[in-house]
Every structure is written in C-alpha cells, then in structure tokens.
Amino acid sequence: MGLWGKRDDMIVHQADPYNAEPPRGALADRMLTPVEAFYGRNHGPIPVIDPDAWRLRVGGAVAQPAELSLADLKSGYPAQTLTATLQCAGNRRAGLIEVRDIPGEAPWGPGATSTAEWTGVSLARVLAGAGVRPGAGHVAFAGPDVAPDADPPQPFGGSIPLAKALAGEVTLAWAMNGQPLPAMHGAPLRVVVPGYIGARSVKWVEQITVQDTPSGNYFQARVYRLLPADADPRSGGPGVGLSLGAVAVSADILRPDGRSVLPAGPTEVTGYAFAGDDRGIARVDVSADGGHRWRQAELDGEAVPWAWRHWRTIIDLPVGETQITARAWDTTAALQPESAEHVWNPKGYVNNSWARLRVTAR
C-alpha cells in the first residue's frame, strides 16, 4: 500500500497535503469504491484528532446550542446508512487544461469521484434537536484542517442551504463501507452531502452553525465558484461567480484505459455516469466515430439515489486509432455539453463535457 493506506498505483497530484485519484480501471465494475482506491482531496495537512476528546458544537440560530461527543451522537439519534457518490468539483480538469492552461490547479482526471456506503446520523435530526430558529437560510460546517493557501490561512469550511440540510439525506458519518471512518476521510466524523460537490462534505467536522447567509469561509466565498471564462481568479473578491452546489450530469470511460494496445474486433467499453442533487442517470450513449453514430449503453443494476450508475457496451474496434466518445443524459433530460472548450473556466471546475478516449488496436 502507498501513502495513507492507498493503492500503490494512485495518481498522486500532491503528497502533502495529500491529493490523489485512482487509475481508471480501479473504479470499474464496482458500485462501492474500496477505501484504498477512494480519491483523496485535501487543502491542508490531515489533522491528528483524539476521538475521545473530540466534540461537535452545534450553534448559531438554534434554540438549544449543543456540544456532542461521538458517543452522544451514536446513542442519542437513530443511525442511518446510505450509498452516495462524492465528486470533486475539479474532476476531469485535465480535459480543460488541454484547451487552455490553468496554472496552479491539479490536473485531475476522471478518478476524482468515488462511491461509498456511509453510516452515521441524519443532520436533519441533529438540527431538529437543537431547534432551528425562523429566518435561518444556511448551515455552515468547519473543520480543524488549516489550509495554508487560503487568504488568510484558515481551517477548511463551507455551507449548504438549510433546505438541503433538512432534507434527511445529509449525513454526519462515522463509518465508511461498514468500517470505522479512516483519518484520511475525516474521522472521527465527517459531513456527507449527497449530490453536491465534494467540497461541501466537510471532513473532521467540529462546528455546525445555523445562520442567515452562506459561509464566509474562504473556500465558500472565494473558491469553488464558477468564474466567467475571461475572469482573473487572482483578483476576484468574495462572492464573484457562481457558488457550486449540485453536481452537473457527467460521464467518463473507465475501461479500456487508453494505456495499452488492444486487439482489433469486439471490445467491451465500461464507465460511470453521475448526476447530482436528486437527479438520476437516464441514458448513456457511446460512439466510436467521433459522434456521428451512437449506440445506447446498458446501465448496470438498479438506480440507487445519490449514487453513480456504471454502464457498458460492445464496440467493434478497427485496426489503428479510434476515439471513443461517451455522453450521459439525466432524468430531467439534461445532456452533457459536447465540447470542453464550451465549459472552460479559469479554475477548471465542472468539466462535464463529453468523455473522449483515444485507443489503438492492431
């Protein structure tokens, strides 16, 4: 195993803080991503926390502020388990970098997305116990992991609308895939916000604050915002651009991986597709001729709320080079945009353009 118990073949974009994704094939054919293959995204060093001394503070616009231990959460509220996909807002950024350079940002491929079974308590139940006061509109989260790149340096944080926080699926999780949550993924407790970009699922959460406005944390007010293509990300102030929340419909190819020469003839192509919020995947199309002709892929298994769908199809590979293209439609009939050029932005977020992979056969 490599750093933090991850696979030796993880694609490490940064060792400290640890930022890495698995190779394409490690995500194929599995609804749940093994912990050792689950991508890691961090903005500061992973904190060392004594779980016995750790406390969760709930405050702000509530009638009964609370300070809760992990034992309090486990004994005071019914546990819930759900399967949810987390996806970094920078997933597939490498495709945008091919259009135009994005200095200072990691060239994430399609592996900055993974799915796990999360066990914990519903945030809505914890907020109900605290008594949310009328007029509140947002719920902010804060952890202890100080991000040196923030201006000024500060712990990581963010917020979600109160309506999302009260919907029931947002989970304060202490377990992942049936095992205690690893330190790398937020132990002793993390937030899991199904359907939203991974940045809103704050790890090592220590503070929950109900408030009128979105979080003023650097990573909510100035980062994880979709800027216009002509904006200078170095000069934008708080609130510039669109705050990122629900994940846009996207798909990518997991197998083949494009790294080896394939035999010509019938070849299985597999991948994943995901749409955030409460949308599902309705269809995935695959083309082997640049998008002139499409075949509909088979979707694996039954649809699971908040989770990706894997898909597969067979294409006939000719001798030479072929570009395989995949696109997904969600249950609102939204389709991925065709070109990365059309979605390029100076921070490299939300590349949900058609997936393209060049393979060689002989």
C-alpha positions as CSV (number, residue, x, y, z in Angstrom):
1,M,0.0,0.0,0.0
2,G,1.0,3.6,-0.6
3,L,0.5,6.8,1.4
4,W,-2.4,6.8,3.8
5,G,-3.2,3.1,3.0
6,K,-4.0,3.9,-0.6
7,R,-3.1,1.8,-3.7
8,D,0.4,1.9,-4.9
9,D,-0.7,3.0,-8.3
10,M,-2.7,6.0,-7.2
11,I,-2.1,9.1,-9.3
12,V,-0.7,11.5,-6.7
13,H,-1.1,15.1,-7.7
14,Q,0.3,16.3,-4.3
15,A,1.8,14.4,-1.4
16,D,1.3,17.0,1.3
17,P,-1.5,17.8,1.5
18,Y,-2.4,14.5,0.0
19,N,-4.3,14.8,-3.3
20,A,-4.7,11.7,-5.4
21,E,-7.0,9.7,-7.6
22,P,-7.1,6.0,-8.6
23,P,-6.4,4.8,-12.2
24,R,-9.5,4.5,-14.3
25,G,-9.7,0.7,-14.1
26,A,-9.7,0.8,-10.3
27,L,-13.2,2.3,-10.4
28,A,-14.7,-0.1,-13.0
29,D,-17.3,-2.8,-12.3
30,R,-18.0,-1.7,-8.6
31,M,-20.8,0.2,-7.1
32,L,-18.8,0.8,-3.9
33,T,-15.2,2.0,-4.2
34,P,-12.8,0.3,-1.8
35,V,-11.3,2.7,0.7
36,E,-7.8,2.1,-0.7
37,A,-9.0,3.3,-4.1
38,F,-11.2,6.2,-2.9
39,Y,-9.8,9.5,-4.1
40,G,-8.3,11.9,-1.6
41,R,-8.7,15.7,-1.7
42,N,-7.2,17.9,1.0
43,H,-6.4,21.6,1.4
44,G,-4.2,21.3,4.5
45,P,-2.3,18.6,6.5
46,I,-4.5,15.8,7.8
47,P,-5.2,16.6,11.5
48,V,-4.4,14.3,14.4
49,I,-7.6,14.1,16.5
50,D,-8.2,12.3,19.8
51,P,-11.7,10.8,19.2
52,D,-12.4,10.7,22.9
53,A,-11.7,14.4,23.4
54,W,-13.4,15.4,20.1
55,R,-16.7,17.3,20.3
56,L,-19.2,18.6,17.8
57,R,-20.5,22.0,18.6
58,V,-24.0,23.0,17.2
59,G,-24.8,26.6,17.4
60,G,-25.9,29.8,15.7
61,A,-29.6,30.4,15.0
62,V,-30.8,27.5,17.2
63,A,-32.9,27.4,20.4
64,Q,-30.6,24.9,22.2
65,P,-26.9,25.0,21.3
66,A,-25.2,21.7,21.9
67,E,-21.8,20.1,22.4
68,L,-21.9,16.4,21.4
69,S,-19.4,13.6,21.7
70,L,-19.3,10.7,19.3
71,A,-21.0,8.6,21.9
72,D,-23.8,11.2,22.3
73,L,-24.5,11.0,18.5
74,K,-24.5,7.2,18.4
75,S,-26.8,6.9,21.5
76,G,-29.0,9.9,21.0
77,Y,-30.1,9.5,17.4
78,P,-31.1,6.6,15.1
79,A,-28.3,5.6,12.8
80,Q,-28.7,5.7,9.0
81,T,-26.8,4.2,6.2
82,L,-26.9,5.3,2.6
83,T,-24.8,4.9,-0.6
84,A,-23.6,8.2,-2.0
85,T,-21.1,9.3,-4.7
86,L,-18.7,12.1,-3.9
87,Q,-17.2,14.0,-6.7
88,C,-14.6,16.8,-6.6
89,A,-15.5,19.9,-8.4
90,G,-12.2,19.6,-10.3
91,N,-12.9,16.1,-11.6
92,R,-11.8,15.8,-15.2
93,R,-9.9,19.2,-15.1
94,A,-7.2,17.7,-17.3
95,G,-9.6,17.9,-20.2
96,L,-10.0,21.7,-19.6
97,I,-6.2,22.1,-19.3
98,E,-5.9,20.6,-22.8
99,V,-8.0,23.5,-24.0
100,R,-6.0,26.2,-22.2
101,D,-3.6,26.1,-19.3
102,I,-5.0,26.5,-15.7
103,P,-2.0,27.5,-13.6
104,G,-1.8,26.3,-10.0
105,E,-4.6,23.7,-10.3
106,A,-4.1,19.9,-10.2
107,P,-4.8,18.1,-13.5
108,W,-7.4,15.8,-12.1
109,G,-8.5,13.0,-14.4
110,P,-11.8,11.1,-14.2
111,G,-10.9,9.4,-10.9
112,A,-11.7,12.3,-8.5
113,T,-15.1,10.6,-7.9
114,S,-15.9,7.6,-5.8
115,T,-18.8,5.9,-4.1
116,A,-19.1,4.6,-0.6
117,E,-21.7,3.3,1.9
118,W,-21.8,5.9,4.7
119,T,-23.2,5.3,8.2
120,G,-23.9,8.0,10.8
121,V,-26.8,10.2,11.8
122,S,-29.0,12.5,9.8
123,L,-28.0,16.1,10.0
124,A,-31.7,17.0,10.0
125,R,-32.3,15.1,13.2
126,V,-29.4,16.8,15.0
127,L,-30.7,20.2,13.8
128,A,-34.2,19.3,15.0
129,G,-32.8,18.5,18.4
130,A,-31.2,21.9,18.5
131,G,-34.3,23.7,17.3
132,V,-33.6,25.9,14.2
133,R,-34.9,29.4,14.6
134,P,-37.2,31.0,12.0
135,G,-35.5,33.0,9.3
136,A,-32.3,31.0,9.0
137,G,-31.3,30.0,5.5
138,H,-27.9,28.2,5.6
139,V,-26.0,25.6,7.6
140,A,-22.2,26.1,7.8
141,F,-19.6,23.5,8.6
142,A,-16.0,24.0,9.9
143,G,-13.1,21.6,10.5
144,P,-9.7,21.9,12.1
145,D,-7.6,21.4,9.0
146,V,-5.8,24.7,8.3
147,A,-5.3,25.4,4.7
148,P,-2.1,27.5,4.1
149,D,-3.2,28.5,0.6
150,A,-6.3,30.3,2.0
151,D,-6.1,34.1,2.3
152,P,-5.7,34.4,5.2
153,P,-4.7,30.8,6.2
154,Q,-7.7,29.3,7.9
155,P,-9.5,26.0,8.6
156,F,-11.5,24.5,5.7
157,G,-15.2,25.1,5.8
158,G,-18.3,25.6,3.7
159,S,-22.1,25.7,3.9
160,I,-25.3,24.3,2.2
161,P,-28.8,25.8,2.1
162,L,-30.9,25.0,5.1
163,A,-33.5,23.2,2.8
164,K,-30.8,20.7,1.8
165,A,-29.6,20.3,5.4
166,L,-33.1,19.4,6.5
167,A,-33.9,17.0,3.6
168,G,-32.8,13.9,5.5
169,E,-30.0,12.5,3.3
170,V,-27.2,14.7,4.6
171,T,-25.3,12.5,7.0
172,L,-22.8,13.0,9.8
173,A,-20.8,9.9,9.1
174,W,-18.6,7.9,11.4
175,A,-18.3,4.8,9.1
176,M,-17.4,4.1,5.5
177,N,-18.1,0.8,3.7
178,G,-19.0,-0.8,7.0
179,Q,-15.7,0.1,8.7
180,P,-14.7,2.9,11.0
181,L,-14.1,6.1,9.1
182,P,-10.3,6.4,8.3
183,A,-8.4,9.5,9.4
184,M,-7.8,10.3,5.7
185,H,-11.5,10.5,5.1
186,G,-12.5,12.6,8.1
187,A,-12.5,10.5,11.3
188,P,-14.0,10.8,13.8
189,L,-16.9,12.5,12.0
190,R,-17.4,14.0,8.6
191,V,-20.3,15.5,6.7
192,V,-21.6,13.7,3.6
193,V,-23.8,15.9,1.4
194,P,-25.2,13.6,-1.3
195,G,-25.5,15.1,-4.8
196,Y,-23.3,18.2,-4.0
197,I,-19.6,18.8,-4.9
198,G,-17.2,17.0,-2.5
199,A,-16.0,20.3,-1.0
200,R,-19.3,20.7,0.8
201,S,-18.8,17.3,2.6
202,V,-16.5,18.8,5.2
203,K,-14.2,16.3,6.9
204,W,-13.2,16.2,10.6
205,V,-16.2,18.5,11.3
206,E,-16.1,20.2,14.6
207,Q,-18.6,23.1,14.2
208,I,-22.1,23.3,12.7
209,T,-23.6,26.8,12.6
210,V,-27.1,27.7,11.5
211,Q,-27.1,31.2,10.0
212,D,-28.8,33.6,7.7
213,T,-26.2,33.7,5.0
214,P,-23.8,31.3,3.3
215,S,-20.5,30.6,5.0
216,G,-17.9,33.4,4.8
217,N,-15.1,30.7,4.8
218,Y,-12.5,31.3,2.0
219,F,-13.5,28.0,0.3
220,Q,-17.1,29.0,0.1
221,A,-16.8,32.8,-0.6
222,R,-13.8,32.8,-2.9
223,V,-13.0,29.2,-4.0
224,Y,-15.3,26.6,-5.5
225,R,-17.0,29.2,-7.6
226,L,-17.6,29.1,-11.3
227,L,-16.0,32.2,-12.8
228,P,-16.6,33.6,-16.3
229,A,-14.0,32.5,-18.8
230,D,-12.5,36.0,-19.0
231,A,-12.1,36.4,-15.2
232,D,-8.8,36.7,-13.4
233,P,-9.1,34.2,-10.5
234,R,-6.3,36.1,-8.6
235,S,-8.2,39.4,-8.4
236,G,-11.8,38.3,-7.7
237,G,-13.3,39.2,-4.4
238,P,-15.7,37.2,-2.2
239,G,-19.0,36.3,-3.9
240,V,-17.7,36.6,-7.5
241,G,-19.0,33.9,-9.8
242,L,-21.5,31.1,-9.2
243,S,-21.3,29.2,-5.9
244,L,-21.0,25.4,-6.7
245,G,-23.5,23.1,-5.2
246,A,-25.3,20.2,-7.0
247,V,-23.1,18.2,-9.4
248,A,-23.8,18.6,-13.1
249,V,-24.5,15.4,-15.2
250,S,-21.3,13.8,-16.3
251,A,-19.8,10.5,-17.5
252,D,-16.4,9.1,-18.3
253,I,-14.8,5.9,-19.6
254,L,-13.1,3.5,-17.2
255,R,-12.2,0.6,-19.4
256,P,-10.3,0.4,-21.7
257,D,-7.9,2.9,-20.1
258,G,-6.1,4.0,-23.3
259,R,-2.7,3.0,-22.0
260,S,-2.2,-0.3,-23.9
261,V,-2.6,-1.6,-27.5
262,L,-5.8,-3.6,-27.8
263,P,-6.7,-6.4,-30.2
264,A,-9.0,-5.3,-33.1
265,G,-12.6,-6.5,-33.0
266,P,-15.4,-6.5,-30.4
267,T,-14.3,-4.7,-27.3
268,E,-16.2,-4.0,-24.1
269,V,-16.3,-0.4,-23.1
270,T,-17.3,0.5,-19.5
271,G,-17.6,3.7,-17.5
272,Y,-19.6,5.6,-14.9
273,A,-22.2,8.4,-15.1
274,F,-23.4,10.6,-12.3
275,A,-25.9,13.5,-11.8
276,G,-26.1,15.4,-8.6
277,D,-29.0,16.7,-6.4
278,D,-31.9,14.3,-6.8
279,R,-31.4,13.5,-10.4
280,G,-30.6,10.1,-11.8
281,I,-29.0,8.8,-15.0
282,A,-31.5,8.0,-17.7
283,R,-29.2,7.0,-20.6
284,V,-25.6,6.8,-21.7
285,D,-24.6,6.9,-25.4
286,V,-21.3,5.7,-26.8
287,S,-19.8,6.5,-30.2
288,A,-16.7,5.1,-32.0
289,D,-16.7,7.5,-34.9
290,G,-16.5,10.9,-33.4
291,G,-20.2,11.2,-32.5
292,H,-21.7,10.6,-36.0
293,R,-23.3,7.4,-34.8
294,W,-24.3,6.4,-31.3
295,R,-25.2,3.2,-29.5
296,Q,-27.0,3.1,-26.2
297,A,-25.1,1.5,-23.4
298,E,-26.5,-0.9,-20.9
299,L,-26.9,0.6,-17.4
300,D,-25.7,-1.8,-14.6
301,G,-28.0,-2.8,-11.7
302,E,-30.8,-0.7,-10.3
303,A,-30.7,3.0,-9.8
304,V,-29.6,4.0,-6.3
305,P,-30.5,7.5,-5.1
306,W,-27.4,9.7,-4.7
307,A,-25.1,7.2,-6.5
308,W,-23.5,6.8,-9.8
309,R,-24.5,4.3,-12.5
310,H,-22.0,2.1,-14.2
311,W,-22.6,1.3,-17.9
312,R,-21.2,-0.9,-20.6
313,T,-21.4,-1.7,-24.3
314,I,-19.5,-3.5,-27.0
315,I,-17.9,-1.7,-29.9
316,D,-16.1,-3.1,-32.9
317,L,-12.6,-1.6,-32.9
318,P,-10.9,-1.3,-36.3
319,V,-7.1,-1.6,-36.7
320,G,-5.4,1.7,-35.9
321,E,-6.5,4.6,-33.7
322,T,-10.1,5.1,-32.5
323,Q,-11.6,7.9,-30.4
324,I,-14.3,6.5,-28.1
325,T,-16.9,9.1,-27.0
326,A,-19.5,8.8,-24.2
327,R,-22.2,11.1,-23.1
328,A,-24.9,10.9,-20.4
329,W,-28.5,12.2,-20.1
330,D,-30.0,12.7,-16.6
331,T,-33.6,12.1,-15.6
332,T,-34.5,15.8,-16.4
333,A,-33.4,15.2,-20.0
334,A,-30.3,17.3,-19.4
335,L,-27.3,16.3,-21.7
336,Q,-23.6,16.8,-21.2
337,P,-22.2,19.6,-23.3
338,E,-20.3,18.5,-26.3
339,S,-17.0,20.4,-26.0
340,A,-14.6,21.2,-23.2
341,E,-14.0,24.5,-25.0
342,H,-17.5,25.5,-24.2
343,V,-17.2,24.9,-20.4
344,W,-13.6,26.1,-19.9
345,N,-13.2,28.3,-16.9
346,P,-10.1,29.8,-15.1
347,K,-10.4,27.5,-12.0
348,G,-11.1,24.3,-14.1
349,Y,-14.3,23.3,-12.4
350,V,-17.3,21.3,-13.7
351,N,-15.8,19.8,-16.8
352,N,-18.9,17.7,-17.7
353,S,-18.2,17.8,-21.5
354,W,-18.4,14.5,-23.5
355,A,-15.9,11.9,-22.4
356,R,-13.3,11.2,-25.1
357,L,-10.6,8.4,-25.0
358,R,-8.2,7.5,-27.8
359,V,-7.3,3.8,-28.1
360,T,-5.1,1.9,-30.5
361,A,-5.9,-1.5,-31.9
362,R,-3.9,-3.9,-34.1
